[in-house]
Amino acid sequence: MRKIDLCLSSEGSEVILATSSDEKHPPENIIDGNPETFWTTTGMFPQEFIICFHKHVRIERLIIQSYFVQTLKIEKSTSKEPVDFEQWIEKEYHENNSKGIKRGINLQGQKIKQPAN
């Protein structure tokens, strides 16, 4: 059975908020599926983005590629609107990641879903 990357815009996901944007490296690059594109931030303060799944999803694994990240926090919401977030994962990283580090986070099939109307 082929695994589907549910975080791709081609699968219906959407970046609905980002705290930083650069016209050459916009937030939409996060979910475009192209390993040559990326989202860049100012680095001035903690950055965040929200990806909306427009259907029920079961997340088994996240792959994050980042530079200079010291703390990664992932929150989830089961609301139809982007509200009422609860902390899901928090990871501290102490290594020098100036060359970019790709990290896999195993979530063991935890479910994020939106309630019915």
N, C-alpha and C positions, 0 to 999 in steps of 0.2 A: 504494500500500500504506500503510495507516494505521499509524503508530507507536503502540506501547502503552507506557504508563508503568508499567514493571515494579516500581517502587518504591511502588506504592499497596497499601494493605491489601486493597483489593478484588481485586487480582491475586495475593494470597497472601503478600505480604511482611509482615514482622513486626519491630517494634522489640523486641529481646531484652535490651538493656542500655542504660541511660542514666545518666550520673553525676550528674544533677540532675533534679528533678521539681517541678512546681508544679501543684496540683490544678486551677487554671484554665487552665493551658497545658501539658498533659502531653506526654511524648515521642511518644505515639501520633499527635499532631497532625502530626508530621513526614511521615507517610505517608497522611494521610486525604484528600488531594486537594483540600481546601478552602483557597483562597488567603486566607481571612479568619482561619484558625486558625494557630497556631504553637507551637513549643516554646520555653520561656524557661528560662534558666539563671541561676545565682547570679552568674556572672562572676568568682567568687573564684579560680578556678584553671582550667587547661585542661579543657575539657569534651569528652566523647565520647559517642557512641552507636553501637550496632551494629544494622544492619538485616540480617535473615536472609532470603535468597531460598530457597524450598523446592524450587527446580528450577534447571536450568541456565539461565543468562541471558547475553545478549550486550549489553554496555553500550556505547552509542555516545556518549552525552552525559549529563552531570550538570548540573543547574541548582540552584545553591545561593543562597538569599537569606539574608543575614546582616547583623548590626549589630556594629560594633566588633571585627571579626575581624582579627587581624594575621597569623596563620599558619593555613593550612588544610592538614591532613594527611589523606590517605585511604589506608587500608590495606586489604588483601584477604586472604582465607583461602580455601583450597579444601578445607578439612577439613569433615567433617560437623558437628563441634562448633566453637564459636567459639574456636579456638586456632590457634597457629602463624601469626599474622598477619605479612605482609611489607609494607613500605612500597610504595605504588603511585604516589602523587602528593603533592608538597609545593609549596605556593604561598605566597609572601609578599605581603602587601598593605600598602601604606604610606599610602594615601589615608585621609582622614577619612570613615568610613562610618557616621556617626551617623544618617543618613536611610535606611539600608538599601540594600544593593546586591545586585542579582540578577546572578549570574555564571554563564556557561555554560562548561563544561569539556568539550572535545572529546576523547574517548578512542579514536576511530578503531576502534570495534568490538572493543575488548579484551574478553576473555572471563573471566568469573568463574564457576566451576562447582564443584559438589560431586562428589567421586568416588563411584562406585558402591559399595554395601555390600560 
